[in-house]
Amino acid sequence: MNAYTKRLMWPVIILVALVAVNIAATGIDFIVPSVHDGRLGGAFVNILRRSAPLLLISLGMTLVIATKGIDLSVGAVYAIGAAIACQMIIDAPDQTSAGLVAAAVALALAVTAVIGAWNGVMVARFGIQPIVATLILMIAGRGIAQLVTGGQIPKVQDASPFTGIGRGSLWTIPIPIWIAVLTLVALALLTRRTALGMLLESVGGNPEASRLAGIRAKGITVLVYLVCGLCAGLAGLIGAANLGSADANNGGLWIELDAILAVVIGGTALLGGRFFLLGTTIGVVIIGTLEDTIINVGLSSQWQFTAKAIVVFAVALLQSPEFRAWVLKPFKRRPAAPAPAPAEEVLAK
Amino acid sequence: MLKKVLAGIGAGALLFGLSACGGGDDDAEGGADGSLVIGFAQVGAESAWRTANSASVQAAAEAAGHELKFVDAQQDQEKQISAVRDFINQQVDVIVLAPVVETGWTEVLQEAEDAGIPVVLADRGVEAADEDLYVTRLGSDFAEEGRKAGTWAAETFADDADGTRILELQGTTGSAPANDRKAGFFEVLDAEGLDYEIVDSQSGNFTAEEGKAVMETFITTHGLDGIDLLYAHNDEMGLGAIQAIEESGKVPGTDIQIIIVDGSKAGFQAGVDGKLNYIVECNPVFGDQLMDVVEQVANGDSLEKFTAVEESAFDASQFEAELPNRQF
């Protein structure tokens, strides 16, 4: 087992356990997809579809965290992206025009990319701590979204092609899943098949050493925040298209915290350096499944936060080698002769 | 360069000075003709409901010939406290406060009392310990809203022989509207002796996003066959749930009856389209009623600690006629 699969082992076990609990509570239908109106449905597919915005944001967050940063503004950027697209569409005379929708989507993505880049410039160029730099927009961003919508909730007609981004499907797979998976694949290829991933880990591990080694750390940092902003904007578009409306106050509220949670569950350390896009993906699915599990096993809403905390607690503990050693200590006999097992463990590390 | 910067700062300071004067030099004594000076510290402009509320109060004050000093606190308690202090300094006749949160008001309310200025709370309340520091609270009776929904459900499903199966979308866990709308609803169902079963009840956090997500899970977990009624604690969650029901291939309002609380334009439009069956109003347009209360307070009349806003409820036959009257 190499380090990578070992990192993924515990989140996968937790996910499988959660799915098993759901199957026990509601039957095998939980996992089996069904087709409805030419779109894949069923409980688990719905979870994946609803998790798409969180996945996009968490992928961006993973890259930011790899550079030893953090982006608290993603929830507000989500709201801004949603607000811009919806407002532009409802201001137009013909909401069903495909060209209009394309322009609205392009404008929303462009603005959110600029906002992300702005965060990056604050961090890389002006040396402001990431948590402070992005906190500014976390607070101000929803105000910007309110200015865009004039304090109202713009509602797009169901007939507009815009809603397809959230509700439509291609070859029966829901569009949000397509967008999220394609983004995952693109980012994975970009960071694992080119040198970019290594440069990222290097910048996160030691920015000064990276700079001395000739890596353009500042440029990479700006790029990473830009991608994070873009992902948040895309997530906002999916969320808004699903509902056909943009709520500046509540759209993507606290999603930054869920994203950080997903990154941590996935095994990426907040200290920067090594990052695991696939781990983050599993973390996102765990969070999405957890919310359904609470309903499926019949717990009341009051349990929602507590249950989340318990699962995160369990994952964090299981991922800690010190904790595992401490738990297993009473069961381990002192080996009479150097056994092959510990040697293997050393190699694996 | 430096000169320009200094000039800019100077001009800015001048502007601030001017605007401060503009706010302060109004005649704050009130006219002899009975018109009052009212200071209104509003929560913010966080929702369509709130915007309609502000507009209603401003229009009512103008119609009644009172001068209204309106401060939008942008959901910040600090701003509200300093607004109330400004009102005290300006010696307004009555202060109207829609507190952002329930706690932390003792000091500034005491200052108002010491200055002899009565305080009326609008919409939201403050903690019970400060009850002596305001005259009355004008707001929605959330439990009554729940009871109205319950009464309609009890009548509609009175003849349902196999028991009424209910799904509930609650508001934000622990919030007063969520607690009271739930309690009032089931209080009536129990009192009327309706044979019902709560199939599931979860929080949708008052948002369309979570309302839709929770409804999707309800549908995959319980199915919609045999579900009689969905009770959503507000418009947004109800509208989200309606989308989820439509996407599952069922007809909202027909296959499953739906009650929502609030009564926004969007909610009534869905009603006109036949997608829901009963709307309990949560009325933000209480400006006129607020002016009556303020005038009574200024006259020194004694009032109950709580004054309920006038609210009604609408069934399918009334949706179309009521839609044009909706303010938010």
Interface residues (C-beta under 8 A of the other chain):
Chain A: T26 D29 F30 H36 D37 G41 G42 A43 N46 R50 G143 Q146 G151 Q152 I153 K155 R167 G239 N242 L243 G244 S245 D247 N249 N250 G251 L253 E291 D292 I294 I295 N296 G298 S300 S301 Q302 Q304
Chain B: A45 E46 S47 A48 T51 Q74 Q170 T173 G174 D200 S201 Q202 S203 N205 F206 T207 A208 E209 K212 A213 V214 E216 T217 F218 T220 T221 E236 G240 Q243 E247 S248 G249 A266
